[in-house]
Amino acid sequence: MKVINPASYIDLTLLTTTASDTDIKNIIEASLKYPFASLCIPPFYVPFAANILKGKRRIGTVIGFPLGYQSKAVKLYEAMDAVKSGADELDVVMNIAAFKSGKYELIRGEIENIVLTNKDIIVKVIIESSYLTDAEEATACKIAIESRAHFVKTSTGFATKGATIGDVKLLVKIVRGKIKVKASGGIKDLDTTLAMINAGASRIGTSSGIQIMEEFMKR
């Protein structure tokens, strides 16, 4: 396995239900310790983080989180509000209920609207792999690509399981470089992080970014 500095791959994440002002302030400060790809926090805290960071770290947030079945209008407004508040990246939960009902055009239109309305913003589509068959993952990736999103993401971390090496390898094989892959959910140590990167993930979503980097620096 080749040696990789994981910091630039990691979206340092705090999306727990009980995250307080103090918790968010602490992770904002922690995000500056290493050159992380971004800091991913709840939409409510985006203005707070933007005011503190002032461009020193990219800010990501989640849209339609964690279930994805809000209406298109609600998700579009949530995305625009997050960007207006200072978000640079949006991790959008695909409408899995609509997907399971075969309403692919609805999903495609929803994601495409978010992408086109928020130019210069990185959009990652969370497909929640644990709920999908391999064939459904291929369809979800096709929709994400056609919607002009920048990433397809494995998981919210709130489902029955998080990312697996198998998920990442499958998504990388499906997308064939047309879109990037983000692995998220249950990634808590350096070896798992490096394995995900070597499997083809361009981003890693984890709340354990500091611990992972401390482990990396010790090696």
Backbone as a chain_set.jsonl record, in Angstrom:
{"seq": "MKVINPASYIDLTLLTTTASDTDIKNIIEASLKYPFASLCIPPFYVPFAANILKGKRRIGTVIGFPLGYQSKAVKLYEAMDAVKSGADELDVVMNIAAFKSGKYELIRGEIENIVLTNKDIIVKVIIESSYLTDAEEATACKIAIESRAHFVKTSTGFATKGATIGDVKLLVKIVRGKIKVKASGGIKDLDTTLAMINAGASRIGTSSGIQIMEEFMKR", "coords": {"N": [[0.846, -1.202, 0.0], [0.641, 2.145, -0.935], [2.207, 5.103, 0.475], [0.275, 7.662, 1.808], [-0.585, 10.994, 2.53], [-3.262, 11.665, 4.447], [-4.71, 14.017, 5.048], [-5.57, 15.973, 3.129], [-7.593, 14.659, 1.906], [-9.635, 14.43, 3.669], [-12.831, 15.276, 4.902], [-13.433, 16.863, 7.641], [-15.676, 16.088, 10.111], [-18.649, 16.941, 11.913], [-21.643, 16.036, 12.836], [-23.454, 15.342, 14.73], [-26.523, 14.979, 16.556], [-26.667, 16.358, 18.951], [-24.766, 18.351, 18.921], [-23.179, 21.136, 20.269], [-22.711, 24.759, 20.624], [-20.167, 25.014, 21.736], [-19.006, 22.554, 21.065], [-18.93, 22.791, 18.272], [-17.305, 25.044, 17.991], [-14.939, 23.992, 18.971], [-14.341, 22.014, 17.059], [-14.015, 23.578, 14.834], [-11.675, 24.96, 15.481], [-10.014, 22.737, 15.636], [-10.001, 21.958, 12.992], [-8.156, 23.536, 11.766], [-5.707, 22.571, 12.388], [-4.605, 20.746, 10.671], [-4.224, 20.344, 7.07], [-7.055, 19.921, 6.085], [-9.543, 18.826, 3.695], [-12.091, 19.928, 3.944], [-14.382, 21.335, 6.38], [-17.113, 19.795, 7.727], [-20.286, 20.515, 8.775], [-23.435, 20.971, 10.623], [-26.151, 22.692, 8.907], [-27.224, 24.798, 10.426], [-25.044, 25.782, 11.826], [-23.352, 26.897, 9.975], [-23.141, 29.79, 9.391], [-21.969, 30.629, 11.787], [-19.508, 29.238, 11.789], [-18.399, 30.264, 9.431], [-18.002, 32.929, 10.104], [-15.996, 32.724, 11.991], [-13.905, 31.308, 10.705], [-13.392, 32.691, 8.295], [-12.648, 32.124, 5.605], [-10.4, 30.52, 5.926], [-10.633, 27.8, 5.972], [-12.361, 25.487, 3.954], [-15.894, 25.218, 4.037], [-18.255, 22.772, 4.558], [-21.595, 21.456, 4.319], [-24.705, 19.74, 5.095], [-27.541, 18.688, 3.165], [-30.993, 18.07, 3.191], [-30.722, 16.171, 5.12], [-30.942, 13.494, 7.551], [-32.356, 11.784, 5.855], [-33.399, 12.482, 3.347], [-35.883, 12.804, 2.079], [-37.306, 15.206, 1.897], [-39.23, 17.815, 0.274], [-38.569, 18.927, -3.105], [-38.516, 21.734, -3.327], [-37.988, 22.543, -0.713], [-35.449, 21.428, -0.237], [-33.983, 22.742, -2.178], [-34.17, 25.401, -1.325], [-32.921, 25.137, 1.175], [-30.335, 24.494, 0.372], [-29.565, 26.833, -1.063], [-29.729, 28.713, 1.013], [-27.756, 27.752, 2.729], [-25.443, 28.139, 1.212], [-25.507, 30.915, 0.907], [-25.038, 31.535, 3.532], [-22.425, 30.838, 3.844], [-21.409, 28.344, 3.067], [-19.242, 26.203, 1.226], [-19.361, 23.747, 0.114], [-21.741, 21.181, -0.572], [-23.357, 18.44, 0.769], [-25.636, 16.425, -0.395], [-28.487, 14.615, 0.384], [-29.779, 12.038, -1.479], [-33.144, 11.571, -2.632], [-34.23, 8.883, -1.379], [-36.57, 7.474, -0.988], [-38.116, 8.295, -3.181], [-36.436, 7.313, -5.148], [-36.581, 4.526, -4.756], [-39.103, 4.223, -5.635], [-38.881, 4.5, -8.278], [-38.786, 7.053, -9.37], [-36.951, 8.568, -11.089], [-36.507, 10.818, -12.723], [-37.481, 12.899, -11.181], [-35.624, 12.934, -9.082], [-33.268, 13.449, -10.497], [-33.844, 16.006, -11.53], [-34.082, 17.46, -9.161], [-31.466, 17.35, -7.999], [-29.947, 18.447, -10.087], [-31.014, 21.029, -10.194], [-30.127, 22.053, -7.749], [-27.359, 22.001, -8.173], [-27.056, 23.748, -10.431], [-28.136, 26.112, -9.468], [-26.402, 26.857, -7.549], [-23.701, 27.8, -8.35], [-20.185, 27.144, -8.716], [-20.027, 25.808, -6.362], [-19.223, 22.861, -4.657], [-20.943, 19.887, -5.097], [-22.081, 17.021, -3.516], [-23.547, 13.906, -3.868], [-25.356, 11.987, -1.741], [-25.936, 8.658, -1.724], [-26.612, 6.607, -0.065], [-25.587, 3.793, 0.256], [-26.056, 1.389, 1.672], [-28.733, 0.828, 1.491], [-29.181, 0.089, -1.087], [-29.11, -2.044, -3.985], [-26.472, -3.47, -6.041], [-27.092, -2.903, -8.696], [-28.902, -0.828, -8.367], [-27.217, 1.072, -7.236], [-25.638, 1.636, -9.433], [-27.528, 2.894, -11.063], [-28.147, 5.111, -9.464], [-25.669, 6.42, -9.467], [-25.499, 7.091, -12.167], [-27.57, 8.932, -12.359], [-26.553, 10.94, -10.671], [-24.293, 11.734, -12.121], [-25.471, 12.658, -14.511], [-26.822, 14.769, -13.444], [-24.911, 16.592, -13.023], [-23.472, 16.738, -10.692], [-20.634, 16.743, -8.446], [-19.521, 14.78, -6.876], [-20.221, 11.394, -5.865], [-21.484, 9.969, -2.974], [-21.033, 7.585, -0.396], [-22.559, 7.22, 2.045], [-24.639, 8.437, 4.771], [-23.911, 7.962, 7.34], [-25.782, 7.534, 9.18], [-27.344, 5.408, 8.619], [-27.999, 1.831, 8.238], [-25.464, 0.816, 7.91], [-22.109, 2.058, 7.374], [-19.606, 3.253, 5.094], [-17.994, 0.832, 2.98], [-15.107, -0.977, 1.816], [-15.766, -2.437, -0.396], [-18.038, -1.024, -1.327], [-16.852, 1.404, -2.137], [-15.031, 0.57, -4.149], [-16.864, -0.48, -5.981], [-18.386, 1.82, -6.662], [-16.393, 3.448, -7.771], [-15.722, 1.894, -9.988], [-18.14, 1.983, -11.367], [-18.541, 4.756, -11.947], [-16.348, 5.491, -13.471], [-14.463, 7.607, -13.553], [-15.951, 9.831, -14.253], [-17.131, 11.23, -12.284], [-16.371, 12.041, -8.915], [-15.652, 10.027, -5.962], [-16.857, 9.811, -2.664], [-16.187, 8.487, 0.482], [-17.886, 7.646, 3.411], [-18.914, 7.299, 6.827], [-18.454, 5.458, 9.575], [-15.681, 5.433, 9.415], [-12.854, 5.406, 11.138], [-10.159, 5.137, 11.742], [-6.631, 5.199, 10.815], [-5.699, 3.14, 9.058], [-8.075, 2.206, 7.842], [-8.873, 4.537, 6.562], [-6.739, 4.973, 4.722], [-7.028, 2.666, 3.212], [-9.519, 3.121, 2.021], [-8.9, 5.329, 0.429], [-6.971, 4.205, -1.266], [-8.622, 2.463, -2.547], [-9.931, 4.115, -4.205], [-11.36, 6.354, -3.347], [-11.878, 9.833, -3.348], [-12.48, 11.623, -1.434], [-12.875, 11.58, 2.12], [-15.21, 11.234, 4.574], [-15.272, 11.934, 7.935], [-15.564, 11.914, 11.492], [-13.411, 11.504, 12.964], [-11.077, 12.715, 12.183], [-8.933, 14.203, 13.365], [-7.783, 12.343, 15.168], [-7.044, 10.408, 13.309], [-5.101, 11.792, 11.829], [-3.237, 12.303, 13.829], [-2.426, 9.713, 14.362], [-1.295, 9.151, 11.897], [0.859, 10.963, 11.865], [2.49, 9.9, 13.798], [3.567, 7.665, 12.654]], "CA": [[0.0, 0.0, 0.0], [1.472, 3.342, -1.027], [2.067, 6.048, 1.577], [-0.554, 8.81, 1.443], [-0.967, 11.901, 3.606], [-4.714, 11.682, 4.278], [-5.381, 15.262, 5.45], [-6.232, 16.669, 2.026], [-8.742, 13.854, 1.484], [-10.612, 14.326, 4.759], [-13.815, 16.265, 5.324], [-13.579, 16.715, 9.091], [-17.134, 16.132, 10.219], [-19.396, 16.867, 13.165], [-23.058, 16.136, 12.473], [-24.261, 14.721, 15.775], [-27.759, 15.692, 16.895], [-26.499, 17.157, 20.169], [-23.61, 19.248, 18.8], [-23.417, 22.449, 20.869], [-21.824, 25.836, 20.171], [-18.814, 24.689, 22.192], [-18.524, 21.448, 20.239], [-18.635, 23.307, 16.939], [-16.126, 25.91, 18.106], [-13.771, 23.122, 19.15], [-13.972, 21.351, 15.806], [-13.512, 24.641, 13.951], [-10.267, 25.144, 15.86], [-9.304, 21.512, 15.271], [-9.898, 21.863, 11.534], [-7.013, 24.332, 11.331], [-4.463, 21.896, 12.781], [-4.102, 20.017, 9.504], [-4.838, 20.872, 5.833], [-8.208, 19.114, 5.69], [-10.258, 19.277, 2.495], [-13.162, 20.814, 4.402], [-15.038, 21.094, 7.667], [-18.525, 19.537, 7.426], [-21.069, 20.767, 9.981], [-24.858, 21.183, 10.335], [-26.477, 23.992, 8.282], [-27.459, 25.807, 11.461], [-23.782, 26.333, 12.307], [-22.519, 27.424, 8.888], [-22.78, 31.205, 9.583], [-21.079, 30.696, 12.952], [-18.186, 28.792, 11.353], [-17.891, 31.198, 8.417], [-17.567, 34.138, 10.806], [-14.734, 32.431, 12.685], [-12.859, 30.843, 9.787], [-13.088, 33.768, 7.333], [-11.986, 31.598, 4.42], [-9.2, 29.736, 6.235], [-10.954, 26.395, 5.706], [-13.619, 25.308, 3.235], [-16.993, 24.78, 4.9], [-19.265, 21.933, 3.942], [-22.764, 21.166, 5.148], [-25.57, 18.694, 4.55], [-28.853, 19.117, 2.682], [-31.934, 16.957, 3.23], [-30.05, 15.191, 5.975], [-30.231, 12.378, 6.931], [-33.255, 10.858, 5.162], [-33.45, 12.863, 1.945], [-37.198, 12.814, 1.431], [-37.955, 16.513, 1.874], [-39.639, 18.213, -1.067], [-37.551, 19.584, -3.919], [-38.474, 23.164, -2.989], [-37.356, 22.686, 0.601], [-34.024, 21.129, -0.368], [-33.388, 23.813, -2.977], [-34.032, 26.571, -0.446], [-31.911, 24.816, 2.184], [-29.03, 24.6, -0.294], [-29.273, 28.247, -1.336], [-29.515, 29.376, 2.292], [-26.455, 27.315, 3.242], [-24.406, 28.817, 0.43], [-25.574, 32.321, 1.305], [-24.497, 31.622, 4.892], [-20.981, 30.644, 3.812], [-20.994, 26.993, 2.696], [-18.523, 26.024, -0.031], [-19.652, 22.411, -0.375], [-23.041, 20.676, -0.129], [-23.558, 16.995, 0.702], [-27.088, 16.359, -0.563], [-29.03, 13.261, 0.464], [-30.713, 11.68, -2.541], [-34.47, 11.158, -2.167], [-34.195, 7.427, -1.51], [-37.956, 7.023, -1.116], [-38.479, 8.496, -4.587], [-35.605, 6.404, -5.934], [-37.155, 3.184, -4.639], [-40.372, 4.252, -6.381], [-38.56, 4.639, -9.693], [-38.992, 8.428, -9.823], [-35.594, 9.005, -11.369], [-36.495, 12.173, -13.274], [-37.667, 13.803, -10.046], [-34.344, 13.015, -8.377], [-32.328, 14.123, -11.399], [-34.2, 17.417, -11.566], [-33.787, 18.05, -7.852], [-30.024, 17.528, -7.847], [-29.487, 19.381, -11.113], [-31.408, 22.374, -9.772], [-29.222, 22.465, -6.679], [-26.057, 22.258, -8.801], [-27.088, 24.919, -11.312], [-28.473, 27.305, -8.694], [-25.279, 27.165, -6.656], [-22.502, 27.677, -9.176], [-18.891, 27.17, -8.027], [-20.153, 25.063, -5.114], [-19.086, 21.418, -4.854], [-22.137, 19.149, -4.673], [-21.878, 15.579, -3.362], [-24.833, 13.237, -3.748], [-25.312, 10.841, -0.83], [-26.884, 7.674, -2.244], [-26.889, 5.656, 1.033], [-25.317, 2.489, -0.366], [-26.555, 0.241, 2.432], [-30.127, 0.579, 1.134], [-29.27, -0.139, -2.527], [-28.43, -3.156, -4.632], [-25.421, -3.014, -6.952], [-27.738, -2.319, -9.876], [-29.469, 0.467, -7.962], [-26.092, 1.988, -7.079], [-25.265, 2.056, -10.791], [-28.539, 3.861, -11.504], [-27.969, 6.33, -8.663], [-24.474, 7.099, -9.978], [-25.855, 7.646, -13.472], [-28.369, 10.128, -12.083], [-25.645, 11.957, -10.125], [-23.469, 12.22, -13.231], [-26.331, 13.433, -15.416], [-27.242, 15.97, -12.719], [-23.72, 17.458, -12.991], [-22.866, 16.776, -9.363], [-19.184, 16.564, -8.474], [-19.186, 13.547, -6.157], [-21.224, 10.495, -5.325], [-21.038, 9.668, -1.616], [-21.572, 6.288, 0.015], [-23.434, 7.083, 3.21], [-24.807, 9.541, 5.727], [-23.41, 7.563, 8.651], [-26.947, 7.352, 10.049], [-28.1, 4.252, 8.131], [-27.678, 0.546, 8.857], [-24.007, 0.687, 7.903], [-21.404, 3.126, 6.686], [-18.877, 2.892, 3.882], [-17.141, -0.347, 2.949], [-14.166, -0.991, 0.696], [-16.535, -2.931, -1.539], [-18.852, 0.087, -1.837], [-15.987, 2.369, -2.824], [-14.543, -0.05, -5.385], [-17.99, -0.578, -6.906], [-18.725, 3.156, -7.162], [-15.302, 3.881, -8.655], [-15.874, 1.138, -11.229], [-19.346, 2.451, -12.064], [-18.467, 6.141, -12.44], [-15.279, 5.542, -14.484], [-13.803, 8.905, -13.585], [-16.85, 10.914, -14.66], [-17.506, 11.909, -11.053], [-15.52, 11.537, -7.84], [-16.303, 9.202, -4.944], [-16.577, 10.109, -1.263], [-16.527, 7.432, 1.427], [-18.255, 8.232, 4.703], [-19.669, 6.444, 7.724], [-17.713, 4.408, 10.265], [-14.233, 5.493, 9.149], [-12.375, 5.937, 12.413], [-8.729, 4.933, 11.963], [-5.761, 5.491, 9.676], [-5.655, 2.043, 8.092], [-9.316, 2.217, 7.068], [-8.812, 5.736, 5.711], [-5.822, 4.723, 3.613], [-7.619, 1.625, 2.368], [-10.566, 3.771, 1.23], [-8.227, 6.159, -0.569], [-6.367, 3.304, -2.242], [-9.724, 1.859, -3.309], [-10.359, 5.095, -5.194], [-12.09, 7.488, -2.78], [-11.203, 11.134, -3.427], [-12.77, 12.289, -0.165], [-13.235, 10.745, 3.259], [-15.952, 11.946, 5.606], [-15.052, 11.296, 9.225], [-15.485, 12.748, 12.693], [-12.173, 11.097, 13.638], [-9.971, 13.244, 11.401], [-7.784, 14.578, 14.202], [-7.163, 11.102, 15.629], [-6.417, 9.774, 12.146], [-3.883, 12.535, 11.507], [-2.275, 12.07, 14.916], [-1.912, 8.375, 14.118], [-0.445, 9.258, 10.726], [2.083, 11.699, 12.21], [3.311, 9.036, 14.642], [4.169, 6.601, 11.833]], "C": [[0.88, 1.252, 0.0], [1.185, 4.301, 0.126], [1.324, 7.289, 1.097], [-0.768, 9.675, 2.677], [-2.468, 12.141, 3.481], [-5.401, 13.029, 4.498], [-6.181, 15.9, 4.32], [-7.427, 15.898, 1.466], [-9.915, 13.963, 2.465], [-11.527, 15.544, 4.865], [-14.038, 16.02, 6.817], [-15.022, 17.031, 9.462], [-17.639, 16.124, 11.656], [-20.863, 17.121, 12.841], [-23.961, 15.48, 13.515], [-25.448, 15.613, 16.144], [-27.562, 16.678, 18.029], [-25.328, 18.133, 20.103], [-23.957, 20.656, 19.305], [-22.492, 23.498, 20.255], [-20.375, 25.517, 20.523], [-18.213, 23.569, 21.361], [-18.11, 21.942, 18.859], [-17.401, 24.207, 16.974], [-14.858, 25.069, 18.221], [-13.361, 22.458, 17.839], [-13.517, 22.371, 14.752], [-12.023, 24.852, 14.218], [-9.436, 23.932, 15.453], [-9.074, 21.423, 13.768], [-8.695, 22.618, 10.99], [-5.679, 23.691, 11.679], [-3.799, 21.19, 11.607], [-4.825, 20.537, 8.252], [-5.98, 19.995, 5.311], [-8.876, 19.7, 4.447], [-11.37, 20.238, 2.865], [-13.56, 20.466, 5.825], [-16.521, 20.94, 7.365], [-19.353, 19.578, 8.712], [-22.545, 20.967, 9.631], [-25.122, 22.565, 9.733], [-26.641, 25.118, 9.289], [-26.171, 26.519, 11.869], [-22.902, 26.935, 11.214], [-22.177, 28.9, 9.078], [-21.78, 31.393, 10.727], [-19.654, 30.336, 12.546], [-17.574, 29.766, 10.348], [-17.351, 32.467, 9.059], [-16.232, 33.941, 11.5], [-13.611, 32.13, 11.692], [-12.442, 31.89, 8.764], [-12.243, 33.265, 6.161], [-10.761, 30.738, 4.666], [-9.404, 28.241, 6.006], [-12.276, 26.334, 4.963], [-14.673, 24.736, 4.181], [-17.982, 23.971, 4.08], [-20.441, 21.763, 4.888], [-23.646, 20.157, 4.426], [-26.949, 19.245, 4.206], [-29.789, 17.905, 2.64], [-31.476, 15.835, 4.132], [-30.926, 14.782, 7.159], [-31.08, 11.476, 6.043], [-33.518, 11.201, 3.701], [-34.815, 13.037, 1.323], [-37.994, 14.104, 1.61], [-38.353, 16.857, 0.431], [-38.483, 18.907, -1.786], [-37.406, 21.054, -3.541], [-37.748, 23.401, -1.677], [-35.852, 22.463, 0.489], [-33.305, 22.215, -1.173], [-33.174, 25.063, -2.123], [-32.941, 26.331, 0.6], [-30.512, 24.956, 1.601], [-28.644, 26.057, -0.523], [-28.977, 29.01, -0.043], [-28.148, 29.021, 2.871], [-25.316, 28.02, 2.52], [-24.353, 30.304, 0.78], [-24.937, 32.537, 2.668], [-23.0, 31.359, 4.951], [-20.505, 29.251, 3.445], [-20.32, 26.972, 1.33], [-18.852, 24.688, -0.69], [-20.969, 21.927, 0.23], [-23.094, 19.164, -0.311], [-25.066, 16.754, 0.751], [-27.558, 14.907, -0.514], [-30.04, 13.047, -0.662], [-32.057, 11.287, -1.928], [-34.605, 9.653, -2.4], [-35.603, 6.854, -1.645], [-38.426, 7.152, -2.554], [-37.705, 7.537, -5.479], [-36.193, 5.0, -5.933], [-38.487, 3.082, -5.382], [-40.157, 4.446, -7.877], [-38.726, 6.04, -10.25], [-37.647, 9.106, -10.103], [-35.527, 10.426, -11.92], [-36.669, 13.216, -12.176], [-36.338, 14.02, -9.32], [-33.323, 13.779, -9.218], [-32.588, 15.633, -11.428], [-33.858, 18.133, -10.272], [-32.3, 18.344, -7.705], [-29.489, 18.547, -8.845], [-29.843, 20.82, -10.755], [-30.484, 22.9, -8.684], [-27.854, 22.823, -7.252], [-26.066, 23.57, -9.581], [-27.391, 26.215, -10.568], [-27.31, 27.768, -7.817], [-23.957, 26.949, -7.389], [-21.246, 27.861, -8.326], [-18.934, 26.496, -6.661], [-20.036, 23.577, -5.422], [-20.312, 20.722, -4.284], [-21.823, 17.656, -4.655], [-23.232, 14.937, -3.113], [-24.678, 11.99, -2.874], [-26.373, 9.84, -1.278], [-27.291, 6.635, -1.201], [-26.818, 4.212, 0.518], [-25.945, 1.305, 0.359], [-27.997, -0.108, 2.09], [-30.295, 0.144, -0.325], [-28.578, -1.433, -2.955], [-27.335, -2.596, -5.533], [-26.022, -2.332, -8.177], [-28.327, -0.949, -9.559], [-28.364, 1.494, -7.754], [-25.637, 2.508, -8.441], [-26.244, 3.094, -11.32], [-28.383, 5.185, -10.769], [-26.753, 7.12, -9.138], [-24.757, 7.76, -11.319], [-26.649, 8.943, -13.294], [-27.472, 11.267, -11.584], [-24.786, 12.571, -11.227], [-24.289, 13.118, -14.154], [-26.794, 14.743, -14.773], [-26.104, 16.979, -12.555], [-23.158, 17.649, -11.583], [-21.379, 16.451, -9.486], [-18.727, 15.268, -7.811], [-20.433, 12.683, -5.989], [-20.655, 9.994, -3.996], [-21.762, 8.434, -1.086], [-22.709, 6.371, 1.021], [-23.58, 8.38, 3.989], [-24.093, 9.244, 7.048], [-24.542, 7.315, 9.632], [-27.78, 6.134, 9.639], [-27.633, 2.973, 8.816], [-26.194, 0.247, 8.853], [-23.403, 1.862, 7.157], [-20.714, 2.612, 5.446], [-18.123, 1.581, 4.064], [-16.184, -0.221, 1.772], [-14.885, -1.451, -0.565], [-17.392, -1.858, -2.17], [-18.003, 1.031, -2.687], [-15.506, 1.808, -4.154], [-15.66, -0.135, -6.428], [-18.322, 0.782, -7.51], [-17.661, 3.679, -8.115], [-15.41, 3.189, -10.011], [-17.048, 1.656, -12.053], [-19.128, 3.817, -12.716], [-17.369, 6.351, -13.478], [-14.679, 6.935, -14.663], [-14.68, 10.073, -13.989], [-17.281, 11.765, -13.471], [-16.624, 11.31, -9.955], [-16.348, 10.788, -6.795], [-15.867, 9.639, -3.548], [-17.055, 8.947, -0.402], [-16.802, 8.055, 2.788], [-19.065, 7.229, 5.514], [-18.81, 5.336, 8.297], [-16.222, 4.384, 10.014], [-13.559, 6.185, 10.334], [-10.877, 5.792, 12.644], [-7.947, 5.114, 10.669], [-5.789, 4.386, 8.628], [-6.909, 1.999, 7.226], [-9.336, 3.389, 6.109], [-7.934, 5.498, 4.492], [-6.358, 3.662, 2.663], [-8.712, 2.203, 1.471], [-9.961, 4.617, 0.116], [-7.622, 5.284, -1.663], [-7.414, 2.586, -3.087], [-10.296, 2.825, -4.335], [-11.14, 6.274, -4.669], [-11.252, 8.763, -2.877], [-11.45, 11.981, -2.194], [-13.172, 11.242, 0.87], [-13.988, 11.612, 4.253], [-15.795, 11.233, 6.931], [-15.022, 12.317, 10.355], [-14.19, 12.466, 13.459], [-10.93, 11.633, 12.931], [-8.73, 13.603, 12.204], [-7.047, 13.339, 14.677], [-6.437, 10.395, 14.49], [-5.109, 10.467, 11.8], [-2.817, 12.374, 12.591], [-1.636, 10.699, 14.76], [-0.938, 8.406, 12.939], [0.894, 9.909, 11.079], [3.036, 10.86, 13.07], [4.053, 7.954, 13.851], [5.43, 7.091, 11.112]], "O": [[1.764, 1.392, 0.846], [0.086, 4.319, 0.681], [1.701, 7.895, 0.094], [-1.093, 9.163, 3.748], [-2.91, 12.756, 2.511], [-6.577, 13.169, 4.162], [-7.323, 16.316, 4.515], [-8.183, 16.423, 0.649], [-11.049, 13.627, 2.125], [-11.067, 16.685, 4.912], [-14.743, 15.088, 7.205], [-15.526, 18.113, 9.161], [-17.125, 15.396, 12.506], [-21.277, 18.256, 12.605], [-25.096, 15.109, 13.217], [-25.376, 16.839, 16.053], [-28.217, 17.719, 18.07], [-24.936, 18.688, 21.129], [-24.904, 21.282, 18.828], [-21.604, 23.172, 19.467], [-19.47, 25.721, 19.715], [-17.04, 23.627, 20.993], [-17.064, 21.553, 18.34], [-16.552, 24.137, 16.086], [-13.829, 25.402, 17.633], [-12.172, 22.35, 17.541], [-12.716, 22.042, 13.877], [-11.217, 24.915, 13.289], [-8.305, 24.07, 14.987], [-8.066, 20.875, 13.322], [-8.26, 22.362, 9.867], [-4.627, 24.211, 11.305], [-2.576, 21.056, 11.562], [-5.912, 21.104, 8.356], [-5.881, 19.404, 4.236], [-8.79, 20.899, 4.181], [-11.578, 21.245, 2.189], [-13.139, 19.457, 6.389], [-17.133, 21.851, 6.807], [-19.145, 18.775, 9.622], [-22.877, 21.119, 8.455], [-24.39, 23.511, 10.021], [-26.243, 26.254, 9.033], [-26.188, 27.7, 12.213], [-21.814, 27.432, 11.506], [-21.007, 29.254, 8.941], [-20.865, 32.212, 10.64], [-18.704, 31.032, 12.906], [-16.379, 30.059, 10.405], [-16.349, 33.018, 8.602], [-15.428, 34.869, 11.593], [-12.5, 32.641, 11.829], [-11.268, 31.971, 8.403], [-11.256, 33.893, 5.774], [-10.14, 30.268, 3.713], [-8.431, 27.5, 5.862], [-13.213, 27.055, 5.305], [-14.378, 23.881, 5.016], [-18.48, 24.423, 3.049], [-20.303, 21.907, 6.103], [-23.368, 19.771, 3.29], [-27.456, 20.15, 4.87], [-29.428, 16.85, 2.12], [-31.818, 14.673, 3.914], [-31.601, 15.639, 7.73], [-30.568, 10.486, 5.521], [-33.824, 10.316, 2.902], [-34.909, 13.386, 0.146], [-39.22, 14.099, 1.49], [-37.857, 16.247, -0.516], [-37.548, 19.404, -1.159], [-36.288, 21.562, -3.446], [-36.979, 24.354, -1.549], [-35.067, 23.222, 1.057], [-32.16, 22.56, -0.88], [-32.123, 25.701, -2.193], [-32.134, 27.219, 0.877], [-29.61, 25.476, 2.257], [-27.524, 26.464, -0.213], [-28.08, 29.853, -0.008], [-27.464, 29.876, 3.433], [-24.342, 28.445, 3.142], [-23.273, 30.875, 0.931], [-24.363, 33.594, 2.932], [-22.363, 31.618, 5.972], [-19.304, 28.987, 3.503], [-20.767, 27.636, 0.395], [-18.651, 24.511, -1.891], [-21.279, 22.217, 1.385], [-22.899, 18.662, -1.418], [-25.69, 16.866, 1.807], [-27.082, 14.069, -1.28], [-31.023, 13.779, -0.781], [-32.102, 10.734, -0.829], [-35.033, 9.208, -3.465], [-35.804, 5.858, -2.34], [-39.055, 6.241, -3.093], [-38.247, 7.008, -6.449], [-36.292, 4.36, -6.98], [-38.94, 1.987, -5.714], [-41.112, 4.544, -8.647], [-38.799, 6.215, -11.466], [-37.267, 10.076, -9.447], [-34.587, 11.161, -11.617], [-36.073, 14.291, -12.235], [-35.977, 15.15, -8.988], [-32.608, 14.644, -8.713], [-31.654, 16.433, -11.359], [-33.4, 19.275, -10.286], [-31.915, 19.453, -7.333], [-28.678, 19.405, -8.495], [-29.049, 21.731, -10.992], [-30.102, 24.07, -8.703], [-27.259, 23.828, -6.866], [-25.179, 24.406, -9.407], [-26.958, 27.29, -10.982], [-27.25, 28.925, -7.402], [-23.201, 26.028, -7.08], [-21.235, 28.62, -7.357], [-17.983, 26.601, -5.886], [-20.68, 23.084, -6.348], [-20.678, 20.939, -3.128], [-21.36, 17.096, -5.648], [-23.981, 15.378, -2.241], [-23.957, 11.058, -3.229], [-27.568, 10.13, -1.221], [-28.221, 5.863, -1.433], [-27.828, 3.524, 0.371], [-26.324, 0.321, -0.276], [-28.443, -1.221, 2.368], [-31.411, -0.14, -0.762], [-27.589, -1.853, -2.356], [-27.274, -1.389, -5.764], [-25.519, -1.307, -8.636], [-28.26, -0.027, -10.373], [-28.553, 2.67, -8.063], [-25.291, 3.681, -8.581], [-25.837, 4.067, -11.955], [-28.473, 6.253, -11.375], [-26.798, 8.348, -9.204], [-24.298, 8.874, -11.572], [-26.417, 9.925, -13.999], [-27.611, 12.412, -12.015], [-24.578, 13.783, -11.259], [-23.85, 14.205, -14.528], [-27.118, 15.704, -15.47], [-26.298, 18.071, -12.021], [-22.446, 18.619, -11.322], [-20.929, 15.945, -10.514], [-17.673, 14.728, -8.147], [-21.555, 13.187, -5.975], [-19.479, 9.638, -3.913], [-22.962, 8.266, -1.304], [-23.715, 5.675, 0.878], [-22.759, 9.291, 3.88], [-23.718, 10.16, 7.78], [-24.306, 6.934, 10.778], [-28.813, 5.859, 10.251], [-26.958, 3.02, 9.844], [-25.711, -0.499, 9.704], [-24.084, 2.565, 6.411], [-21.17, 1.656, 4.818], [-17.67, 1.259, 5.163], [-16.425, 0.551, 0.844], [-14.65, -0.932, -1.657], [-17.48, -1.769, -3.395], [-18.379, 1.404, -3.798], [-15.567, 2.493, -5.176], [-15.43, 0.109, -7.612], [-18.518, 0.896, -8.72], [-17.978, 4.279, -9.142], [-15.215, 3.813, -11.054], [-16.966, 1.756, -13.278], [-19.478, 4.022, -13.878], [-17.445, 7.283, -14.278], [-14.423, 7.378, -15.783], [-14.199, 11.203, -14.06], [-17.744, 12.893, -13.643], [-16.182, 10.168, -10.08], [-17.573, 10.901, -6.75], [-14.679, 9.815, -3.278], [-18.186, 8.481, -0.54], [-16.036, 8.895, 3.259], [-19.806, 6.416, 4.961], [-18.471, 4.382, 7.596], [-15.556, 3.411, 10.366], [-13.68, 7.397, 10.509], [-10.368, 6.281, 13.653], [-8.518, 5.173, 9.58], [-5.891, 4.669, 7.434], [-6.824, 1.781, 6.018], [-9.769, 3.25, 4.965], [-8.334, 5.786, 3.364], [-6.164, 3.751, 1.451], [-8.826, 1.827, 0.305], [-10.458, 4.617, -1.011], [-7.746, 5.591, -2.849], [-7.131, 2.153, -4.204], [-11.048, 2.426, -5.225], [-11.554, 7.127, -5.454], [-10.071, 8.771, -2.533], [-10.724, 12.94, -1.933], [-13.72, 10.187, 0.551], [-13.459, 12.619, 4.724], [-16.143, 10.058, 7.05], [-14.524, 13.432, 10.196], [-13.907, 13.104, 14.473], [-9.847, 11.063, 13.067], [-7.607, 13.339, 11.775], [-5.819, 13.282, 14.601], [-5.35, 9.85, 14.679], [-4.114, 9.804, 11.507], [-1.625, 12.315, 12.288], [-0.44, 10.538, 14.999], [0.113, 7.766, 12.976], [1.945, 9.447, 10.633], [4.245, 11.089, 13.066], [5.044, 7.398, 14.325], [6.059, 6.326, 10.382]]}, "num_chains": 1, "name": "protein.A"}
